[in-house]
Amino acid sequence: MTGIVIALAITAFAQVTNTGPERAAVMKSVQQFADAFNKGDTKTAAAVCADQTSIIDEFPPHIWHGAGACAKWMSDYDADAKKNGITDGLVTLNAPKHLDLNGDHAYVVIPADYTYKQNGKAVKETGSTFTVVLQKTAAGWRIAAWTWSKN
């Protein structure tokens, strides 16, 4: 399974890389965030986020914003997963549908899949959409907002 995820990620990354170095840098940040989530690495996920971030997701409270929003989202995800018997969460990003660059801002729409185990049973959610807004900073591209739309 890991090999398939890596192959899909490399394919998505390669398609964007061919369109220019800034687009590749944008996708690198998005992929870093997904990789950090997949590893449960809160520190790296938070580092990819801007100081002020807005998030919309499918589990309560459904919205996070402001300083520390990425870390708070990760904490709330962990609590929700524990409450619902969810383990082994894994996000797979596919090739982006849109990647628009406008100066120091980027807008990316990415089809994505989410697999996990719920009470030990494998579950696969396919066809979701991960929409991300990034801002270029001195430290590189940082996620300023994102939303997960479950299919």
Secondary structure, 3 states (H helix, E strand, C coil): CHHHHHHHHHHHHHHHHCCCHHHHHHHHHHHHHHHHHHHCCHHHHHHHEEEEEEEECCCCCCEEEEECHHHHHHHHHHHHHHHCCEEEEEEEECCCCEEEEECCEEEEEEEEEEEEEECCEEEEEEEEEEEEEEEEECCEEEEEEEEEECC
